[in-house]
Amino acid sequence: MTAPAVADPVRSGRKALSALILAVLSYSLVQTMLVPTLGILQTELDTSAAGASWAVLSSTLLASAVLTPLISRLGDSHGKRRILLATLVVHLLGNIGAAAAWNVGSLIAFRAVQGVSLALLPLSLGLIREVLPPQRVAFGLGLTSGLVGGAAGVGLLVGGLLVDHASWRWLFVAGGALVLLALFAVVRYVPASHRTATPAPLDLTGAALLGLTLVCVLLGLTEGPSWGWPSGPVLGLFTGGALFCVLFLWWEHRAPHPLVEPALLLGRPIVGAHIGAFLLGATQFVFYVLVPKLAQLPAGLPPESAHLVDHGFGASVTVAGLILVPGTLLGLPASSAVGRVESRLGPRAPLGLGLALSAVGGAAMALFHVREWQAVVAYGVIGTGFGLAMAALPQLVHDASPPHTIATANGINTVARTVGGAVGSQLATAVLASRTIPGTTLPADEGFALAFWMAAAMAAAGAIRALVTGRRSSRPAGAGKWLE
């Protein structure tokens, strides 16, 4: 596809940034829009709760974690714009197929195809470095990544509205329309990206080893609640994941053209960005899973069970999504403040402060969640912290990575947050399952409180690490010198 000619650099940069934001939103909105459909899919497609979960979350999670590093590497070596357009096309086909799915198996397959969409984030973040002038890169990175976190609440709200008033298939129609709009905008406004590395043979062995590592870990996390955490298959998956991880690292140190340069995984300070991404993802998904669930209780329960539950707001899916919207909106101005915070307090301060705010909000949520307004206020603090932390991560990756690896480095960071999200969602589910109303399987209020406390502790640990290590390091003279 022909790239647009560049006229006014400032105006062209704004249009290109808008197009890249649309591409990122076409991924992030669709993910959370589907969360309210879990129960409906189980009924309409005549499947189990596990089948519905695989259709909504698990298949996409596994595919995206495996494909994102590979697609990001292709972007670095063959042109980010070209690979971004190809990824959008595949994402569009996945939406069309999912809208027409005839059973749960076909829906799971098309949702796996949509797993390519996670790569839209690192590809877009890499392109921002090329389409914006240097003084605007931090703003572009902060705004784009902040919108990813912000889209969670909006996606739940939009998904709730569509589920309450129309068929679940319209979620994929709406998602496909957004992908089509992003595809048109990228073709029209994003110039051809510069190849910052000579195209090299793909490291298929490394890709296979990394894929096996992630599949073992994520499959173990996904199936742990149903198979049993101490069961042989789950322990075998985690053991296999550890062995494949060791083999992957060994191979990447010896491969002539590694899929991921070892410094992008374990070099300083980029490893701090990956740890921060993991803890942020884990914290985010505890609240993404539990706040809507708490808001809807005891609605939807049979009368003989509903009277046993004295917590929750009895809200609809739409209202449950609305509780997250103020925090979502507060996260946007927080993400735009990353540059100012960084210039005054150091490069790791935005991540540390963002996680610290999320920890404070999480503690407030654990203590006070009896009324809707308490949840709205607490999540307002949490969402502000998420916006600041989300926007800080790509800037840390940007500063720590040489130009020819920027998409790959962002891809690894995105996968770290995705794996953290899987851990957080399963942690939330496991805590609720372990704290039930006596004589029932219904979640007790103390289960919600404990899970919120654990999320606050994870965020606090990430904040302490970022702020303490940040005081012992300073920005180097040039990008890439942190890869030690």
Secondary structure as GFF3:
##gff-version 3
##sequence-region A 1 484
A	DSSP	alpha_helix	9	33	.	.	.	ID=ss1
A	DSSP	three_ten_helix	35	37	.	.	.	ID=ss2
A	DSSP	alpha_helix	38	44	.	.	.	ID=ss3
A	DSSP	alpha_helix	49	53	.	.	.	ID=ss4
A	DSSP	pi_helix	54	58	.	.	.	ID=ss5
A	DSSP	alpha_helix	59	78	.	.	.	ID=ss6
A	DSSP	alpha_helix	80	99	.	.	.	ID=ss7
A	DSSP	alpha_helix	104	113	.	.	.	ID=ss8
A	DSSP	three_ten_helix	114	119	.	.	.	ID=ss9
A	DSSP	alpha_helix	120	131	.	.	.	ID=ss10
A	DSSP	alpha_helix	134	165	.	.	.	ID=ss11
A	DSSP	alpha_helix	169	189	.	.	.	ID=ss12
A	DSSP	alpha_helix	204	227	.	.	.	ID=ss13
A	DSSP	alpha_helix	232	254	.	.	.	ID=ss14
A	DSSP	alpha_helix	262	266	.	.	.	ID=ss15
A	DSSP	alpha_helix	270	296	.	.	.	ID=ss16
A	DSSP	alpha_helix	303	306	.	.	.	ID=ss17
A	DSSP	alpha_helix	317	336	.	.	.	ID=ss18
A	DSSP	alpha_helix	338	345	.	.	.	ID=ss19
A	DSSP	alpha_helix	349	367	.	.	.	ID=ss20
A	DSSP	alpha_helix	372	400	.	.	.	ID=ss21
A	DSSP	three_ten_helix	403	405	.	.	.	ID=ss22
A	DSSP	alpha_helix	406	434	.	.	.	ID=ss23
A	DSSP	alpha_helix	445	471	.	.	.	ID=ss24
###
